[in-house]
Amino acid sequence: MLTFAEWIAQTAISQWLQVQGWWFVPALQSIHILAIAVVLSSLLMLNTRLLGLSGSGLTVPQVAQRYLPWLWWGLPILAVTGTLLIVAEPVRSLWNIAFWIKMALLLVALVLTLRFQGYAKIDPAFWENAANKTRIRGYAVLSLIVWVGIVFGGRWIGYVNA
């Protein structure tokens, strides 16, 4: 992986990003953080509804319809800015255990979110069924833990030495 990271560091776009780094990398990080805020806010609204802590006047499908588009618009922004941040500092990212923990958690989060969205489309009544409360609350807690782990993993990238 180190060889691959070093190869990326020698590409034209990486070299350009490194030269522009004094302003471009912080700008990318700012956009990345704002997109994280959008994604986490939408997930927080959805998961607090699943836990019964908010939005009790709305059904889960109504809350999902309101907030999932924000999530699906935020994720591509995260992907683009995250990819550019990796290209700008490939060794720092790709040779860092915190980065790989973040990526593994991101994969888990995406699977959980896709499963949720699938259930919401297939059987909207599933989320309001009292018999499913334990399962639904477990999903919400797991989702929140995984996304908080993603944020911590992202922050640790800057503190774990490659």
ABEGO torsion letter per residue (X at the ends): XAAAAAAAAABAAAAAAAAAAAAAAAAAAAAAAAAAAAAAAAAAAAAAAAAGABGAABBAAAAAAAAAAAAAAAAAAAAAAAAAAAAABAAAAAABAAAAAAAAAAAAAAAAAAAAAAAAAABAAAAABAAAAAAAAAAAAAAAAAAAAAAAAAAAAAABBX
